[in-house]
Amino acid sequence: DDTDNPPPKTVQGYKFNIFYPDLIDKTKTPSYSLTVCEDNRDFSILKFHAGPPYEDIAFKIVSKEWDYSYKHGFRCHFQNGIFQLWFHFRKWKYRR
């Protein structure tokens, strides 16, 4: 029971694990693209593209700057038919 330790109220990042077991061309790594939503700039569309027989899939995510540091949990990896994209948002250090 985690009632004394609730999760943070803001999204801190995302972890996507996408399974592509039947990919026809296994030499081509799936890719992703990010575009800001036109109607609401607080959100972005994260689109994954893998190729046949798969259609592209897209997710609406919070629009913040990504931390691309592997030390801080960034992962973009394709192995054994699983495409992993994990990232946290950059934490801004406030100085007085």
C-alpha positions as CSV (number, residue, x, y, z in Angstrom):
1,D,0.0,0.0,0.0
2,D,1.6,3.2,-1.2
3,T,-0.9,5.8,0.2
4,D,1.9,7.7,2.0
5,N,4.0,7.8,-1.2
6,P,1.8,8.7,-4.1
7,P,3.2,8.9,-7.6
8,P,4.2,12.4,-8.9
9,K,1.4,14.5,-10.5
10,T,3.4,15.2,-13.6
11,V,4.5,12.8,-16.4
12,Q,8.2,12.2,-16.0
13,G,8.8,10.1,-19.1
14,Y,7.6,7.1,-21.1
15,K,8.6,3.5,-21.8
16,F,7.4,1.9,-25.0
17,N,8.0,-1.8,-25.7
18,I,6.6,-2.6,-29.2
19,F,6.5,-6.2,-30.4
20,Y,7.2,-6.8,-34.1
21,P,7.5,-10.6,-34.3
22,D,6.5,-10.9,-38.0
23,L,8.6,-8.2,-39.5
24,I,9.3,-9.1,-43.1
25,D,12.7,-7.3,-43.5
26,K,14.4,-8.0,-40.2
27,T,17.5,-6.0,-41.3
28,K,15.6,-2.7,-41.1
29,T,15.3,-1.3,-37.6
30,P,11.9,0.3,-36.8
31,S,12.0,4.1,-36.4
32,Y,10.1,6.8,-34.7
33,S,9.2,10.4,-35.4
34,L,7.9,13.2,-33.2
35,T,5.6,16.0,-34.3
36,V,4.0,18.7,-32.1
37,C,0.2,18.7,-32.1
38,E,-1.1,21.6,-34.2
39,D,-4.2,22.1,-32.1
40,N,-2.5,21.8,-28.7
41,R,1.2,22.5,-28.4
42,D,1.3,20.9,-24.9
43,F,1.2,17.5,-26.7
44,S,3.2,15.7,-29.4
45,I,2.4,12.8,-31.6
46,L,5.0,10.0,-31.3
47,K,4.8,7.8,-34.4
48,F,6.5,4.4,-34.8
49,H,7.2,3.0,-38.3
50,A,8.4,-0.6,-38.8
51,G,7.4,-1.6,-42.3
52,P,5.4,-4.6,-43.7
53,P,3.3,-6.3,-42.4
54,Y,2.8,-3.6,-39.8
55,E,0.9,-0.3,-40.0
56,D,2.4,2.7,-38.3
57,I,1.2,3.4,-34.8
58,A,1.0,6.7,-33.0
59,F,0.7,7.9,-29.4
60,K,-0.3,11.4,-28.1
61,I,2.3,12.2,-25.4
62,V,3.1,15.2,-23.3
63,S,5.4,17.7,-25.2
64,K,8.5,18.2,-23.1
65,E,12.2,18.1,-23.8
66,W,13.7,14.6,-23.7
67,D,16.7,13.6,-21.8
68,Y,18.8,11.6,-24.3
69,S,21.3,10.5,-21.7
70,Y,21.6,6.7,-21.4
71,K,22.7,7.4,-17.8
72,H,19.2,8.9,-17.1
73,G,17.4,5.9,-18.6
74,F,17.2,6.7,-22.4
75,R,17.0,3.6,-24.5
76,C,16.3,3.2,-28.2
77,H,16.9,-0.5,-29.0
78,F,15.7,-3.2,-31.4
79,Q,16.4,-6.8,-30.6
80,N,14.5,-10.1,-30.8
81,G,11.6,-8.4,-32.6
82,I,11.0,-5.9,-29.8
83,F,11.6,-2.2,-30.3
84,Q,12.2,-0.3,-27.1
85,L,12.0,3.4,-26.7
86,W,12.4,4.6,-23.1
87,F,13.0,8.2,-22.1
88,H,12.6,10.7,-19.3
89,F,12.0,14.3,-19.7
90,R,14.8,16.7,-18.8
91,K,14.7,17.9,-15.3
92,W,15.4,21.6,-15.1
93,K,17.6,22.7,-12.3
94,Y,16.5,25.9,-10.7
95,R,19.2,28.1,-9.3
96,R,18.5,30.9,-6.9
